Amino acid sequence: MTTHNIGSVNIRCPDCGGDQFIKDGADGDVPPAALAGATCAACGRIVSRDEIEDQVGKIGEVFTNLVGDAIRKALRN
Ligand SMILES: [Zn+2]
């Protein structure tokens, strides 16, 4: 099982390449739009949850491979 910490993953806006996103509803009321994705702080584009997960998935694959390699090397010793 793989977990992703969004805070440490560099998600970029598909439109402007910005990496700052606004996530509403941190405490309490979470509007449906916030659950669906995040808003780019630079251009205001709403990046869908699918787009975010797509990017996180790609980064996660690389990360998982790196960790997998490290574990395999450690087990070999
Ligand atoms: Zn943007």
N, CA, C, O and the ligand as a Tripos MOL2 file, in Angstrom:
@<TRIPOS>MOLECULE
protein
  309   307    78     0     0
PROTEIN
NO_CHARGES

@<TRIPOS>ATOM
      1 N           0.8450   -1.1980    0.0000 N.3       1 MET1
      2 CA          0.0000    0.0000    0.0000 C.3       1 MET1
      3 C           0.8740    1.2390    0.0000 C.2       1 MET1
      4 O           1.8770    1.3150    0.7110 O.2       1 MET1
      5 N           0.4840    2.1880   -0.7940 N.am      2 THR2
      6 CA          1.2620    3.4140   -0.9110 C.3       2 THR2
      7 C           0.4410    4.5930   -0.4280 C.2       2 THR2
      8 O          -0.7310    4.7440   -0.7760 O.2       2 THR2
      9 N           1.0670    5.4120    0.3670 N.am      3 THR3
     10 CA          0.3900    6.6450    0.7600 C.3       3 THR3
     11 C           1.1400    7.8260    0.1720 C.2       3 THR3
     12 O           2.3590    7.7930    0.0060 O.2       3 THR3
     13 N           0.3890    8.8640   -0.1380 N.am      4 HIS4
     14 CA          0.9960   10.0470   -0.7250 C.3       4 HIS4
     15 C           0.7560   11.2460    0.1710 C.2       4 HIS4
     16 O          -0.3700   11.5060    0.5960 O.2       4 HIS4
     17 N           1.7980   11.9550    0.4450 N.am      5 ASN5
     18 CA          1.6600   13.2130    1.1620 C.3       5 ASN5
     19 C           1.6500   14.3320    0.1350 C.2       5 ASN5
     20 O           2.6880   14.7040   -0.4120 O.2       5 ASN5
     21 N           0.4630   14.8620   -0.1160 N.am      6 ILE6
     22 CA          0.3030   15.8880   -1.1560 C.3       6 ILE6
     23 C           1.2220   17.0730   -0.8670 C.2       6 ILE6
     24 O           1.7370   17.7050   -1.7890 O.2       6 ILE6
     25 N           1.4220   17.3680    0.4120 N.am      7 GLY7
     26 CA          2.2220   18.5360    0.7670 C.3       7 GLY7
     27 C           3.6530   18.4470    0.2900 C.2       7 GLY7
     28 O           4.2940   19.4740    0.0680 O.2       7 GLY7
     29 N           4.1680   17.2380    0.1280 N.am      8 SER8
     30 CA          5.5560   17.0850   -0.2710 C.3       8 SER8
     31 C           5.6880   16.7670   -1.7500 C.2       8 SER8
     32 O           6.7950   16.6190   -2.2680 O.2       8 SER8
     33 N           4.5630   16.6640   -2.4170 N.am      9 VAL9
     34 CA          4.5780   16.3350   -3.8330 C.3       9 VAL9
     35 C           4.3780   17.6100   -4.6370 C.2       9 VAL9
     36 O           3.5180   18.4300   -4.3180 O.2       9 VAL9
     37 N           5.1690   17.7660   -5.6670 N.am     10 ASN10
     38 CA          5.1290   18.9910   -6.4470 C.3      10 ASN10
     39 C           4.0890   18.9030   -7.5580 C.2      10 ASN10
     40 O           4.4000   18.5130   -8.6830 O.2      10 ASN10
     41 N           2.8610   19.2650   -7.2350 N.am     11 ILE11
     42 CA          1.8000   19.2890   -8.2280 C.3      11 ILE11
     43 C           1.8640   20.6230   -8.9710 C.2      11 ILE11
     44 O           2.0460   21.6770   -8.3610 O.2      11 ILE11
     45 N           1.7140   20.5650  -10.2900 N.am     12 ARG12
     46 CA          1.7720   21.8060  -11.0640 C.3      12 ARG12
     47 C           0.4910   22.0200  -11.8470 C.2      12 ARG12
     48 O          -0.1440   21.0820  -12.3280 O.2      12 ARG12
     49 N           0.1340   23.2970  -11.9560 N.am     13 CYS13
     50 CA         -1.0380   23.6770  -12.7350 C.3      13 CYS13
     51 C          -0.7850   23.3770  -14.2090 C.2      13 CYS13
     52 O           0.2400   23.7900  -14.7530 O.2      13 CYS13
     53 N          -1.7030   22.6650  -14.8620 N.am     14 PRO14
     54 CA         -1.5140   22.3200  -16.2810 C.3      14 PRO14
     55 C          -1.4920   23.5610  -17.1780 C.2      14 PRO14
     56 O          -0.9110   23.5340  -18.2640 O.2      14 PRO14
     57 N          -2.1180   24.6340  -16.7290 N.am     15 ASP15
     58 CA         -2.2060   25.8400  -17.5600 C.3      15 ASP15
     59 C          -0.9950   26.7500  -17.4150 C.2      15 ASP15
     60 O          -0.3870   27.1320  -18.4140 O.2      15 ASP15
     61 N          -0.6370   27.1020  -16.1820 N.am     16 CYS16
     62 CA          0.4070   28.1090  -15.9880 C.3      16 CYS16
     63 C           1.6610   27.5330  -15.3240 C.2      16 CYS16
     64 O           2.6720   28.2260  -15.2050 O.2      16 CYS16
     65 N           1.6020   26.2850  -14.8970 N.am     17 GLY17
     66 CA          2.7760   25.6800  -14.2810 C.3      17 GLY17
     67 C           2.9840   26.0740  -12.8350 C.2      17 GLY17
     68 O           3.9830   25.7030  -12.2200 O.2      17 GLY17
     69 N           2.0430   26.8240  -12.2920 N.am     18 GLY18
     70 CA          2.1510   27.2450  -10.8930 C.3      18 GLY18
     71 C           2.0470   26.0640   -9.9450 C.2      18 GLY18
     72 O           1.3800   25.0730  -10.2420 O.2      18 GLY18
     73 N           2.7030   26.1740   -8.8160 N.am     19 ASP19
     74 CA          2.6580   25.0650   -7.8690 C.3      19 ASP19
     75 C           1.9960   25.4510   -6.5550 C.2      19 ASP19
     76 O           2.1170   24.7390   -5.5590 O.2      19 ASP19
     77 N           1.2980   26.5780   -6.5560 N.am     20 GLN20
     78 CA          0.5620   26.9830   -5.3630 C.3      20 GLN20
     79 C          -0.9230   26.7500   -5.6040 C.2      20 GLN20
     80 O          -1.4860   27.2210   -6.5920 O.2      20 GLN20
     81 N          -1.5390   26.0250   -4.6990 N.am     21 PHE21
     82 CA         -2.9540   25.7390   -4.8550 C.3      21 PHE21
     83 C          -3.7290   26.1030   -3.6070 C.2      21 PHE21
     84 O          -3.2400   26.0090   -2.4810 O.2      21 PHE21
     85 N          -4.9560   26.5210   -3.8540 N.am     22 ILE22
     86 CA         -5.8390   26.8730   -2.7520 C.3      22 ILE22
     87 C          -6.7570   25.6870   -2.4930 C.2      22 ILE22
     88 O          -7.4540   25.2080   -3.3880 O.2      22 ILE22
     89 N          -6.7410   25.2440   -1.2910 N.am     23 LYS23
     90 CA         -7.6570   24.1890   -0.8890 C.3      23 LYS23
     91 C          -8.5900   24.7780    0.1460 C.2      23 LYS23
     92 O          -8.1660   25.1500    1.2400 O.2      23 LYS23
     93 N          -9.8510   24.8600   -0.2000 N.am     24 ASP24
     94 CA        -10.8150   25.4290    0.7340 C.3      24 ASP24
     95 C         -11.3060   24.3760    1.7160 C.2      24 ASP24
     96 O         -11.1400   23.1720    1.5240 O.2      24 ASP24
     97 N         -11.9140   24.8850    2.7650 N.am     25 GLY25
     98 CA        -12.5860   23.9900    3.6970 C.3      25 GLY25
     99 C         -11.6470   23.2030    4.5780 C.2      25 GLY25
    100 O         -11.9410   22.0620    4.9370 O.2      25 GLY25
    101 N         -10.5080   23.8010    4.9340 N.am     26 ALA26
    102 CA         -9.5540   23.1000    5.7910 C.3      26 ALA26
    103 C         -10.1850   22.7640    7.1310 C.2      26 ALA26
    104 O          -9.9920   21.6650    7.6520 O.2      26 ALA26
    105 N         -10.9390   23.7040    7.6920 N.am     27 ASP27
    106 CA        -11.6560   23.3740    8.9170 C.3      27 ASP27
    107 C         -13.1520   23.4360    8.6930 C.2      27 ASP27
    108 O         -13.7090   24.4770    8.3440 O.2      27 ASP27
    109 N         -13.7730   22.3210    8.8970 N.am     28 GLY28
    110 CA        -15.2260   22.2920    8.8830 C.3      28 GLY28
    111 C         -15.8390   22.1690    7.5090 C.2      28 GLY28
    112 O         -15.6640   21.1570    6.8310 O.2      28 GLY28
    113 N         -16.5550   23.1930    7.0970 N.am     29 ASP29
    114 CA        -17.3460   23.1110    5.8770 C.3      29 ASP29
    115 C         -16.4780   22.9380    4.6490 C.2      29 ASP29
    116 O         -15.6820   23.8120    4.3050 O.2      29 ASP29
    117 N         -16.6370   21.8230    4.0050 N.am     30 VAL30
    118 CA        -15.9050   21.5810    2.7660 C.3      30 VAL30
    119 C         -16.8930   21.6510    1.6160 C.2      30 VAL30
    120 O         -17.7520   20.7800    1.4740 O.2      30 VAL30
    121 N         -16.7730   22.6820    0.7980 N.am     31 PRO31
    122 CA        -17.6850   22.7740   -0.3520 C.3      31 PRO31
    123 C         -17.3760   21.6740   -1.3600 C.2      31 PRO31
    124 O         -16.2300   21.2410   -1.4770 O.2      31 PRO31
    125 N         -18.3880   21.2230   -2.0820 N.am     32 PRO32
    126 CA        -18.1880   20.1320   -3.0620 C.3      32 PRO32
    127 C         -17.0590   20.4340   -4.0420 C.2      32 PRO32
    128 O         -16.3470   19.5240   -4.4660 O.2      32 PRO32
    129 N         -16.8900   21.7210   -4.4090 N.am     33 ALA33
    130 CA        -15.8550   22.0810   -5.3800 C.3      33 ALA33
    131 C         -14.4650   21.7660   -4.8450 C.2      33 ALA33
    132 O         -13.5790   21.3680   -5.6020 O.2      33 ALA33
    133 N         -14.2760   21.9440   -3.5410 N.am     34 ALA34
    134 CA        -12.9640   21.6830   -2.9510 C.3      34 ALA34
    135 C         -12.6710   20.1860   -2.9380 C.2      34 ALA34
    136 O         -11.5260   19.7590   -3.0920 O.2      34 ALA34
    137 N         -13.7150   19.4100   -2.7520 N.am     35 LEU35
    138 CA        -13.5270   17.9590   -2.7620 C.3      35 LEU35
    139 C         -13.1710   17.4800   -4.1630 C.2      35 LEU35
    140 O         -12.5210   16.4500   -4.3370 O.2      35 LEU35
    141 N         -13.6090   18.2470   -5.1580 N.am     36 ALA36
    142 CA        -13.3970   17.8350   -6.5420 C.3      36 ALA36
    143 C         -11.9980   18.1700   -7.0180 C.2      36 ALA36
    144 O         -11.5550   17.6330   -8.0330 O.2      36 ALA36
    145 N         -11.2900   19.0380   -6.3200 N.am     37 GLY37
    146 CA         -9.9610   19.3870   -6.7840 C.3      37 GLY37
    147 C          -9.3900   20.5480   -6.0180 C.2      37 GLY37
    148 O          -9.7050   20.7480   -4.8450 O.2      37 GLY37
    149 N          -8.5450   21.3180   -6.6810 N.am     38 ALA38
    150 CA         -7.9170   22.4550   -6.0500 C.3      38 ALA38
    151 C          -7.8800   23.6080   -7.0510 C.2      38 ALA38
    152 O          -7.9400   23.4100   -8.2640 O.2      38 ALA38
    153 N          -7.7800   24.8060   -6.5090 N.am     39 THR39
    154 CA         -7.7510   25.9790   -7.3720 C.3      39 THR39
    155 C          -6.3340   26.5290   -7.4410 C.2      39 THR39
    156 O          -5.6930   26.7350   -6.4110 O.2      39 THR39
    157 N          -5.8480   26.7650   -8.6460 N.am     40 CYS40
    158 CA         -4.5180   27.3450   -8.8150 C.3      40 CYS40
    159 C          -4.5130   28.7600   -8.2700 C.2      40 CYS40
    160 O          -5.3730   29.5710   -8.6130 O.2      40 CYS40
    161 N          -3.5410   29.0540   -7.4200 N.am     41 ALA41
    162 CA         -3.4780   30.3770   -6.8050 C.3      41 ALA41
    163 C          -3.0530   31.4420   -7.8090 C.2      41 ALA41
    164 O          -3.3680   32.6190   -7.6380 O.2      41 ALA41
    165 N          -2.3390   31.0310   -8.8550 N.am     42 ALA42
    166 CA         -1.8160   31.9920   -9.8190 C.3      42 ALA42
    167 C          -2.8440   32.3770  -10.8770 C.2      42 ALA42
    168 O          -3.0200   33.5630  -11.1560 O.2      42 ALA42
    169 N          -3.5250   31.4010  -11.4700 N.am     43 CYS43
    170 CA         -4.4270   31.7050  -12.5860 C.3      43 CYS43
    171 C          -5.8740   31.3610  -12.2730 C.2      43 CYS43
    172 O          -6.7660   31.6700  -13.0630 O.2      43 CYS43
    173 N          -6.1180   30.7340  -11.1440 N.am     44 GLY44
    174 CA         -7.5020   30.4550  -10.7610 C.3      44 GLY44
    175 C          -8.0970   29.2290  -11.4280 C.2      44 GLY44
    176 O          -9.2780   28.9370  -11.2420 O.2      44 GLY44
    177 N          -7.3010   28.5100  -12.1990 N.am     45 ARG45
    178 CA         -7.8070   27.3130  -12.8590 C.3      45 ARG45
    179 C          -8.1390   26.2570  -11.8150 C.2      45 ARG45
    180 O          -7.3660   26.0270  -10.8860 O.2      45 ARG45
    181 N          -9.2660   25.6330  -11.9690 N.am     46 ILE46
    182 CA         -9.6120   24.5380  -11.0700 C.3      46 ILE46
    183 C          -9.0110   23.2590  -11.6270 C.2      46 ILE46
    184 O          -9.3590   22.8100  -12.7190 O.2      46 ILE46
    185 N          -8.1160   22.6930  -10.8650 N.am     47 VAL47
    186 CA         -7.4790   21.4500  -11.2750 C.3      47 VAL47
    187 C          -8.2720   20.3210  -10.6550 C.2      47 VAL47
    188 O          -8.4280   20.2440   -9.4370 O.2      47 VAL47
    189 N          -8.7690   19.4510  -11.5090 N.am     48 SER48
    190 CA         -9.6560   18.4050  -11.0270 C.3      48 SER48
    191 C          -8.9010   17.3760  -10.2030 C.2      48 SER48
    192 O          -7.6840   17.2270  -10.3040 O.2      48 SER48
    193 N          -9.6490   16.6980   -9.4120 N.am     49 ARG49
    194 CA         -9.0910   15.6460   -8.5780 C.3      49 ARG49
    195 C          -8.3930   14.5830   -9.4310 C.2      49 ARG49
    196 O          -7.3440   14.0600   -9.0540 O.2      49 ARG49
    197 N          -8.9850   14.2730  -10.5780 N.am     50 ASP50
    198 CA         -8.3760   13.2890  -11.4730 C.3      50 ASP50
    199 C          -7.0090   13.7590  -11.9460 C.2      50 ASP50
    200 O          -6.0610   12.9770  -12.0020 O.2      50 ASP50
    201 N          -6.9120   15.0560  -12.2910 N.am     51 GLU51
    202 CA         -5.6400   15.5930  -12.7640 C.3      51 GLU51
    203 C          -4.5960   15.5630  -11.6560 C.2      51 GLU51
    204 O          -3.4270   15.2590  -11.8930 O.2      51 GLU51
    205 N          -5.0340   15.8790  -10.4510 N.am     52 ILE52
    206 CA         -4.1110   15.8570   -9.3130 C.3      52 ILE52
    207 C          -3.6360   14.4230   -9.0660 C.2      52 ILE52
    208 O          -2.4450   14.1670   -8.8900 O.2      52 ILE52
    209 N          -4.5880   13.5070   -9.0560 N.am     53 GLU53
    210 CA         -4.2230   12.1150   -8.7770 C.3      53 GLU53
    211 C          -3.3480   11.5390   -9.8750 C.2      53 GLU53
    212 O          -2.4970   10.6830   -9.6310 O.2      53 GLU53
    213 N          -3.5750   12.0290  -11.0990 N.am     54 ASP54
    214 CA         -2.7340   11.5810  -12.2090 C.3      54 ASP54
    215 C          -1.2870   11.9910  -11.9720 C.2      54 ASP54
    216 O          -0.3650   11.1950  -12.1500 O.2      54 ASP54
    217 N          -1.1040   13.2350  -11.5710 N.am     55 GLN55
    218 CA          0.2490   13.7320  -11.3070 C.3      55 GLN55
    219 C           0.8500   13.0370  -10.0860 C.2      55 GLN55
    220 O           2.0090   12.6230  -10.1020 O.2      55 GLN55
    221 N           0.0560   12.9170   -9.0420 N.am     56 VAL56
    222 CA          0.5450   12.2500   -7.8310 C.3      56 VAL56
    223 C           0.9090   10.8080   -8.1390 C.2      56 VAL56
    224 O           1.9040   10.2830   -7.6380 O.2      56 VAL56
    225 N           0.0860   10.1710   -8.9750 N.am     57 GLY57
    226 CA          0.3370    8.7790   -9.3440 C.3      57 GLY57
    227 C           1.6750    8.6240  -10.0500 C.2      57 GLY57
    228 O           2.4260    7.6890   -9.7750 O.2      57 GLY57
    229 N           1.9730    9.5570  -10.9730 N.am     58 LYS58
    230 CA          3.2380    9.4760  -11.7030 C.3      58 LYS58
    231 C           4.4170    9.6720  -10.7660 C.2      58 LYS58
    232 O           5.4110    8.9500  -10.8400 O.2      58 LYS58
    233 N           4.2960   10.6580   -9.8810 N.am     59 ILE59
    234 CA          5.3750   10.9020   -8.9190 C.3      59 ILE59
    235 C           5.4800    9.7060   -7.9820 C.2      59 ILE59
    236 O           6.5750    9.2720   -7.6250 O.2      59 ILE59
    237 N           4.3130    9.1770   -7.5860 N.am     60 GLY60
    238 CA          4.2830    8.0510   -6.6740 C.3      60 GLY60
    239 C           4.9600    6.8250   -7.2580 C.2      60 GLY60
    240 O           5.6390    6.0860   -6.5460 O.2      60 GLY60
    241 N           4.7730    6.6070   -8.5690 N.am     61 GLU61
    242 CA          5.4050    5.4600   -9.2180 C.3      61 GLU61
    243 C           6.9220    5.5620   -9.1420 C.2      61 GLU61
    244 O           7.6070    4.5900   -8.8240 O.2      61 GLU61
    245 N           7.4360    6.7500   -9.4390 N.am     62 VAL62
    246 CA          8.8770    6.9590   -9.3780 C.3      62 VAL62
    247 C           9.3550    6.7530   -7.9500 C.2      62 VAL62
    248 O          10.3640    6.0920   -7.7060 O.2      62 VAL62
    249 N           8.6180    7.3280   -7.0170 N.am     63 PHE63
    250 CA          8.9900    7.2120   -5.6120 C.3      63 PHE63
    251 C           8.9640    5.7540   -5.1700 C.2      63 PHE63
    252 O           9.8800    5.2820   -4.4970 O.2      63 PHE63
    253 N           7.9150    5.0540   -5.5530 N.am     64 THR64
    254 CA          7.7820    3.6480   -5.1730 C.3      64 THR64
    255 C           8.9290    2.8250   -5.7420 C.2      64 THR64
    256 O           9.4570    1.9400   -5.0700 O.2      64 THR64
    257 N           9.3150    3.1190   -6.9860 N.am     65 ASN65
    258 CA         10.4290    2.3940   -7.5960 C.3      65 ASN65
    259 C          11.7290    2.6570   -6.8500 C.2      65 ASN65
    260 O          12.5240    1.7440   -6.6270 O.2      65 ASN65
    261 N          11.9400    3.9200   -6.4630 N.am     66 LEU66
    262 CA         13.1550    4.2630   -5.7310 C.3      66 LEU66
    263 C          13.1910    3.5530   -4.3840 C.2      66 LEU66
    264 O          14.2170    2.9990   -3.9880 O.2      66 LEU66
    265 N          12.0710    3.5760   -3.6920 N.am     67 VAL67
    266 CA         12.0040    2.9130   -2.3900 C.3      67 VAL67
    267 C          12.1640    1.4100   -2.5550 C.2      67 VAL67
    268 O          12.8460    0.7510   -1.7710 O.2      67 VAL67
    269 N          11.5130    0.8760   -3.6050 N.am     68 GLY68
    270 CA         11.6210   -0.5570   -3.8740 C.3      68 GLY68
    271 C          13.0560   -0.9690   -4.1250 C.2      68 GLY68
    272 O          13.5050   -2.0000   -3.6240 O.2      68 GLY68
    273 N          13.7810   -0.1680   -4.8990 N.am     69 ASP69
    274 CA         15.1880   -0.4540   -5.1750 C.3      69 ASP69
    275 C          15.9920   -0.4400   -3.8880 C.2      69 ASP69
    276 O          16.8170   -1.3230   -3.6530 O.2      69 ASP69
    277 N          15.7500    0.5590   -3.0590 N.am     70 ALA70
    278 CA         16.4960    0.6920   -1.8010 C.3      70 ALA70
    279 C          16.2320   -0.5040   -0.8980 C.2      70 ALA70
    280 O          17.1460   -1.0200   -0.2540 O.2      70 ALA70
    281 N          14.9760   -0.9420   -0.8550 N.am     71 ILE71
    282 CA         14.6360   -2.0920   -0.0040 C.3      71 ILE71
    283 C          15.2780   -3.3660   -0.5490 C.2      71 ILE71
    284 O          15.8090   -4.1810    0.2060 O.2      71 ILE71
    285 N          15.2220   -3.5250   -1.8700 N.am     72 ARG72
    286 CA         15.8430   -4.7250   -2.4570 C.3      72 ARG72
    287 C          17.3370   -4.7730   -2.1780 C.2      72 ARG72
    288 O          17.8930   -5.8250   -1.8630 O.2      72 ARG72
    289 N          17.9850   -3.6030   -2.3000 N.am     73 LYS73
    290 CA         19.4240   -3.5440   -2.0220 C.3      73 LYS73
    291 C          19.7020   -3.8420   -0.5610 C.2      73 LYS73
    292 O          20.6650   -4.5340   -0.2290 O.2      73 LYS73
    293 N          18.8440   -3.3110    0.3160 N.am     74 ALA74
    294 CA         19.0480   -3.5280    1.7490 C.3      74 ALA74
    295 C          18.8780   -4.9890    2.1050 C.2      74 ALA74
    296 O          19.6160   -5.5170    2.9370 O.2      74 ALA74
    297 N          17.9050   -5.6530    1.4800 N.am     75 LEU75
    298 CA         17.6230   -7.0490    1.7760 C.3      75 LEU75
    299 C          18.7380   -7.9600    1.2590 C.2      75 LEU75
    300 O          18.9830   -9.0400    1.7960 O.2      75 LEU75
    301 N          19.3980   -7.4990    0.2150 N.am     76 ARG76
    302 CA         20.4460   -8.3190   -0.3840 C.3      76 ARG76
    303 C          21.6650   -8.4060    0.5410 C.2      76 ARG76
    304 O          22.4000   -9.3940    0.5190 O.2      76 ARG76
    305 N          21.8700   -7.3690    1.3470 N.am     77 ASN77
    306 CA         23.0570   -7.3460    2.2040 C.3      77 ASN77
    307 C          22.8910   -8.1930    3.4620 C.2      77 ASN77
    308 O          23.8080   -8.2700    4.2800 O.2      77 ASN77
    309 ZN         -2.4610   28.0670  -12.9740 Zn       78 ZN78
@<TRIPOS>BOND
     1     1     2 1
     2     2     3 1
     3     3     4 2
     4     3     5 am
     5     5     6 1
     6     6     7 1
     7     7     8 2
     8     7     9 am
     9     9    10 1
    10    10    11 1
    11    11    12 2
    12    11    13 am
    13    13    14 1
    14    14    15 1
    15    15    16 2
    16    15    17 am
    17    17    18 1
    18    18    19 1
    19    19    20 2
    20    19    21 am
    21    21    22 1
    22    22    23 1
    23    23    24 2
    24    23    25 am
    25    25    26 1
    26    26    27 1
    27    27    28 2
    28    27    29 am
    29    29    30 1
    30    30    31 1
    31    31    32 2
    32    31    33 am
    33    33    34 1
    34    34    35 1
    35    35    36 2
    36    35    37 am
    37    37    38 1
    38    38    39 1
    39    39    40 2
    40    39    41 am
    41    41    42 1
    42    42    43 1
    43    43    44 2
    44    43    45 am
    45    45    46 1
    46    46    47 1
    47    47    48 2
    48    47    49 am
    49    49    50 1
    50    50    51 1
    51    51    52 2
    52    51    53 am
    53    53    54 1
    54    54    55 1
    55    55    56 2
    56    55    57 am
    57    57    58 1
    58    58    59 1
    59    59    60 2
    60    59    61 am
    61    61    62 1
    62    62    63 1
    63    63    64 2
    64    63    65 am
    65    65    66 1
    66    66    67 1
    67    67    68 2
    68    67    69 am
    69    69    70 1
    70    70    71 1
    71    71    72 2
    72    71    73 am
    73    73    74 1
    74    74    75 1
    75    75    76 2
    76    75    77 am
    77    77    78 1
    78    78    79 1
    79    79    80 2
    80    79    81 am
    81    81    82 1
    82    82    83 1
    83    83    84 2
    84    83    85 am
    85    85    86 1
    86    86    87 1
    87    87    88 2
    88    87    89 am
    89    89    90 1
    90    90    91 1
    91    91    92 2
    92    91    93 am
    93    93    94 1
    94    94    95 1
    95    95    96 2
    96    95    97 am
    97    97    98 1
    98    98    99 1
    99    99   100 2
   100    99   101 am
   101   101   102 1
   102   102   103 1
   103   103   104 2
   104   103   105 am
   105   105   106 1
   106   106   107 1
   107   107   108 2
   108   107   109 am
   109   109   110 1
   110   110   111 1
   111   111   112 2
   112   111   113 am
   113   113   114 1
   114   114   115 1
   115   115   116 2
   116   115   117 am
   117   117   118 1
   118   118   119 1
   119   119   120 2
   120   119   121 am
   121   121   122 1
   122   122   123 1
   123   123   124 2
   124   123   125 am
   125   125   126 1
   126   126   127 1
   127   127   128 2
   128   127   129 am
   129   129   130 1
   130   130   131 1
   131   131   132 2
   132   131   133 am
   133   133   134 1
   134   134   135 1
   135   135   136 2
   136   135   137 am
   137   137   138 1
   138   138   139 1
   139   139   140 2
   140   139   141 am
   141   141   142 1
   142   142   143 1
   143   143   144 2
   144   143   145 am
   145   145   146 1
   146   146   147 1
   147   147   148 2
   148   147   149 am
   149   149   150 1
   150   150   151 1
   151   151   152 2
   152   151   153 am
   153   153   154 1
   154   154   155 1
   155   155   156 2
   156   155   157 am
   157   157   158 1
   158   158   159 1
   159   159   160 2
   160   159   161 am
   161   161   162 1
   162   162   163 1
   163   163   164 2
   164   163   165 am
   165   165   166 1
   166   166   167 1
   167   167   168 2
   168   167   169 am
   169   169   170 1
   170   170   171 1
   171   171   172 2
   172   171   173 am
   173   173   174 1
   174   174   175 1
   175   175   176 2
   176   175   177 am
   177   177   178 1
   178   178   179 1
   179   179   180 2
   180   179   181 am
   181   181   182 1
   182   182   183 1
   183   183   184 2
   184   183   185 am
   185   185   186 1
   186   186   187 1
   187   187   188 2
   188   187   189 am
   189   189   190 1
   190   190   191 1
   191   191   192 2
   192   191   193 am
   193   193   194 1
   194   194   195 1
   195   195   196 2
   196   195   197 am
   197   197   198 1
   198   198   199 1
   199   199   200 2
   200   199   201 am
   201   201   202 1
   202   202   203 1
   203   203   204 2
   204   203   205 am
   205   205   206 1
   206   206   207 1
   207   207   208 2
   208   207   209 am
   209   209   210 1
   210   210   211 1
   211   211   212 2
   212   211   213 am
   213   213   214 1
   214   214   215 1
   215   215   216 2
   216   215   217 am
   217   217   218 1
   218   218   219 1
   219   219   220 2
   220   219   221 am
   221   221   222 1
   222   222   223 1
   223   223   224 2
   224   223   225 am
   225   225   226 1
   226   226   227 1
   227   227   228 2
   228   227   229 am
   229   229   230 1
   230   230   231 1
   231   231   232 2
   232   231   233 am
   233   233   234 1
   234   234   235 1
   235   235   236 2
   236   235   237 am
   237   237   238 1
   238   238   239 1
   239   239   240 2
   240   239   241 am
   241   241   242 1
   242   242   243 1
   243   243   244 2
   244   243   245 am
   245   245   246 1
   246   246   247 1
   247   247   248 2
   248   247   249 am
   249   249   250 1
   250   250   251 1
   251   251   252 2
   252   251   253 am
   253   253   254 1
   254   254   255 1
   255   255   256 2
   256   255   257 am
   257   257   258 1
   258   258   259 1
   259   259   260 2
   260   259   261 am
   261   261   262 1
   262   262   263 1
   263   263   264 2
   264   263   265 am
   265   265   266 1
   266   266   267 1
   267   267   268 2
   268   267   269 am
   269   269   270 1
   270   270   271 1
   271   271   272 2
   272   271   273 am
   273   273   274 1
   274   274   275 1
   275   275   276 2
   276   275   277 am
   277   277   278 1
   278   278   279 1
   279   279   280 2
   280   279   281 am
   281   281   282 1
   282   282   283 1
   283   283   284 2
   284   283   285 am
   285   285   286 1
   286   286   287 1
   287   287   288 2
   288   287   289 am
   289   289   290 1
   290   290   291 1
   291   291   292 2
   292   291   293 am
   293   293   294 1
   294   294   295 1
   295   295   296 2
   296   295   297 am
   297   297   298 1
   298   298   299 1
   299   299   300 2
   300   299   301 am
   301   301   302 1
   302   302   303 1
   303   303   304 2
   304   303   305 am
   305   305   306 1
   306   306   307 1
   307   307   308 2
@<TRIPOS>SUBSTRUCTURE
     1 MET1         2 RESIDUE 1 A MET
     2 THR2         6 RESIDUE 1 A THR
     3 THR3        10 RESIDUE 1 A THR
     4 HIS4        14 RESIDUE 1 A HIS
     5 ASN5        18 RESIDUE 1 A ASN
     6 ILE6        22 RESIDUE 1 A ILE
     7 GLY7        26 RESIDUE 1 A GLY
     8 SER8        30 RESIDUE 1 A SER
     9 VAL9        34 RESIDUE 1 A VAL
    10 ASN10       38 RESIDUE 1 A ASN
    11 ILE11       42 RESIDUE 1 A ILE
    12 ARG12       46 RESIDUE 1 A ARG
    13 CYS13       50 RESIDUE 1 A CYS
    14 PRO14       54 RESIDUE 1 A PRO
    15 ASP15       58 RESIDUE 1 A ASP
    16 CYS16       62 RESIDUE 1 A CYS
    17 GLY17       66 RESIDUE 1 A GLY
    18 GLY18       70 RESIDUE 1 A GLY
    19 ASP19       74 RESIDUE 1 A ASP
    20 GLN20       78 RESIDUE 1 A GLN
    21 PHE21       82 RESIDUE 1 A PHE
    22 ILE22       86 RESIDUE 1 A ILE
    23 LYS23       90 RESIDUE 1 A LYS
    24 ASP24       94 RESIDUE 1 A ASP
    25 GLY25       98 RESIDUE 1 A GLY
    26 ALA26      102 RESIDUE 1 A ALA
    27 ASP27      106 RESIDUE 1 A ASP
    28 GLY28      110 RESIDUE 1 A GLY
    29 ASP29      114 RESIDUE 1 A ASP
    30 VAL30      118 RESIDUE 1 A VAL
    31 PRO31      122 RESIDUE 1 A PRO
    32 PRO32      126 RESIDUE 1 A PRO
    33 ALA33      130 RESIDUE 1 A ALA
    34 ALA34      134 RESIDUE 1 A ALA
    35 LEU35      138 RESIDUE 1 A LEU
    36 ALA36      142 RESIDUE 1 A ALA
    37 GLY37      146 RESIDUE 1 A GLY
    38 ALA38      150 RESIDUE 1 A ALA
    39 THR39      154 RESIDUE 1 A THR
    40 CYS40      158 RESIDUE 1 A CYS
    41 ALA41      162 RESIDUE 1 A ALA
    42 ALA42      166 RESIDUE 1 A ALA
    43 CYS43      170 RESIDUE 1 A CYS
    44 GLY44      174 RESIDUE 1 A GLY
    45 ARG45      178 RESIDUE 1 A ARG
    46 ILE46      182 RESIDUE 1 A ILE
    47 VAL47      186 RESIDUE 1 A VAL
    48 SER48      190 RESIDUE 1 A SER
    49 ARG49      194 RESIDUE 1 A ARG
    50 ASP50      198 RESIDUE 1 A ASP
    51 GLU51      202 RESIDUE 1 A GLU
    52 ILE52      206 RESIDUE 1 A ILE
    53 GLU53      210 RESIDUE 1 A GLU
    54 ASP54      214 RESIDUE 1 A ASP
    55 GLN55      218 RESIDUE 1 A GLN
    56 VAL56      222 RESIDUE 1 A VAL
    57 GLY57      226 RESIDUE 1 A GLY
    58 LYS58      230 RESIDUE 1 A LYS
    59 ILE59      234 RESIDUE 1 A ILE
    60 GLY60      238 RESIDUE 1 A GLY
    61 GLU61      242 RESIDUE 1 A GLU
    62 VAL62      246 RESIDUE 1 A VAL
    63 PHE63      250 RESIDUE 1 A PHE
    64 THR64      254 RESIDUE 1 A THR
    65 ASN65      258 RESIDUE 1 A ASN
    66 LEU66      262 RESIDUE 1 A LEU
    67 VAL67      266 RESIDUE 1 A VAL
    68 GLY68      270 RESIDUE 1 A GLY
    69 ASP69      274 RESIDUE 1 A ASP
    70 ALA70      278 RESIDUE 1 A ALA
    71 ILE71      282 RESIDUE 1 A ILE
    72 ARG72      286 RESIDUE 1 A ARG
    73 LYS73      290 RESIDUE 1 A LYS
    74 ALA74      294 RESIDUE 1 A ALA
    75 LEU75      298 RESIDUE 1 A LEU
    76 ARG76      302 RESIDUE 1 A ARG
    77 ASN77      306 RESIDUE 1 A ASN
    78 ZN78       309 GROUP 0 **** ****
